[in-house]
């Protein structure tokens, strides 16, 4: 059985607690999707090229969706991703990826908006667990 320390907003809480199952898989997905390419010193190819994507006009919508799905499928505990769709809202200038993550411990509906923000230069993804 996999076990890890539960993070709160990406940081260690004052009183630590251990998590397993779906919460652990959700935490791992969140960590993986927040990693920028080149951020991990031991492997510069790890992570997603958010800065490169944000500087490309128009953004490579299908590439973004495919890479995000690929990162999710690499998470330990994820079996597959079903019903994956990637859409581009030209008015809001926003890419949205939605799908159903099938894991060893159950299913997780997920929506990812890699550049969603009211700020013009956000490069961090917004994850919504439905």
C-alpha positions in Angstrom: 0.0 0.0 0.0 1.4 3.4 -1.0 1.7 6.0 1.7 2.9 9.6 1.7 2.7 12.8 3.7 -0.4 14.9 2.9 0.4 18.4 1.6 -1.8 21.5 2.1 -1.5 23.9 -0.8 1.7 22.3 -1.8 3.4 22.7 1.6 3.9 20.6 4.7 1.2 21.2 7.3 2.0 22.0 10.9 0.6 18.7 12.0 1.5 16.1 9.4 -0.8 13.3 8.4 -0.4 10.4 6.1 -2.6 9.8 3.0 -3.3 6.8 0.8 -5.6 5.8 -2.0 -7.3 8.5 -4.2 -6.0 11.4 -2.1 -2.4 10.2 -2.7 -3.0 9.8 -6.4 -4.6 13.2 -6.7 -1.7 14.7 -4.8 0.8 13.0 -7.2 -1.1 14.3 -10.2 -1.1 17.8 -8.8 2.6 17.8 -8.2 3.4 16.4 -11.6 1.2 19.0 -13.4 2.7 21.9 -11.5 6.3 21.0 -12.5 7.7 23.2 -15.1 10.1 21.8 -17.7 13.7 22.3 -16.5 12.7 22.8 -12.9 13.9 19.4 -11.7 17.7 19.7 -11.6 18.5 16.0 -12.0 16.4 15.7 -15.2 15.9 18.9 -17.2 13.4 17.1 -19.6 10.9 16.4 -16.7 7.9 18.7 -16.4 5.7 20.6 -18.8 6.8 23.5 -21.0 4.3 26.1 -19.7 6.4 29.1 -20.5 7.0 28.0 -24.0 3.3 27.3 -24.5 2.3 30.6 -23.0 4.6 32.5 -25.5 3.2 30.7 -28.5 0.3 32.4 -30.3 -2.0 30.8 -31.0 -1.2 28.1 -28.4 -0.7 24.5 -29.6 -4.0 23.3 -28.1 -3.7 19.6 -29.1 0.0 19.4 -28.0 -0.9 20.9 -24.6 -3.8 18.4 -24.2 -1.7 15.4 -25.3 1.3 16.3 -23.0 -0.9 16.9 -20.0 -2.7 13.5 -20.5 0.7 11.9 -21.0 1.9 13.3 -17.6 -1.2 12.1 -15.8 -0.8 8.6 -17.3 2.8 8.5 -15.9 1.6 8.9 -12.3 1.9 5.8 -10.1 -1.6 4.4 -9.5 -3.2 5.8 -12.7 -4.4 3.0 -15.0 -5.7 5.1 -17.9 -7.4 8.4 -18.8 -10.8 8.2 -20.4 -13.0 10.8 -22.2 -10.1 13.2 -22.6 -11.0 16.4 -24.4 -9.1 19.6 -25.0 -10.9 22.8 -25.9 -9.7 26.4 -26.7 -11.8 29.4 -25.7 -10.5 32.2 -28.0 -12.4 34.9 -26.1 -11.1 34.0 -22.7 -7.7 32.9 -24.1 -8.0 29.7 -22.2 -7.3 26.0 -22.8 -9.4 23.5 -20.8 -8.7 19.8 -20.6 -11.3 17.5 -19.1 -11.4 13.7 -18.5 -12.0 10.8 -16.3 -8.9 9.4 -14.6 -9.2 5.6 -13.9 -7.0 4.6 -11.0 -6.4 1.5 -8.9 -8.5 3.0 -6.2 -11.4 4.5 -8.2 -12.3 7.1 -10.8 -11.4 10.8 -10.6 -13.1 13.4 -12.8 -10.6 16.2 -13.6 -10.5 19.6 -15.3 -7.2 21.2 -16.0 -6.9 24.8 -17.2 -3.1 25.3 -17.7 -3.3 29.1 -18.1 -6.5 30.1 -16.2 -6.1 33.3 -14.3 -7.2 36.9 -14.1 -3.5 37.8 -14.3 -2.2 38.1 -17.9 1.0 36.0 -17.4 0.0 33.1 -15.3 2.0 29.9 -16.1 0.7 27.7 -13.3 -2.1 25.1 -14.0 -5.4 25.2 -12.2 -6.7 21.8 -11.2 -10.3 21.2 -10.4 -11.3 17.9 -8.8 -15.0 17.4 -9.6 
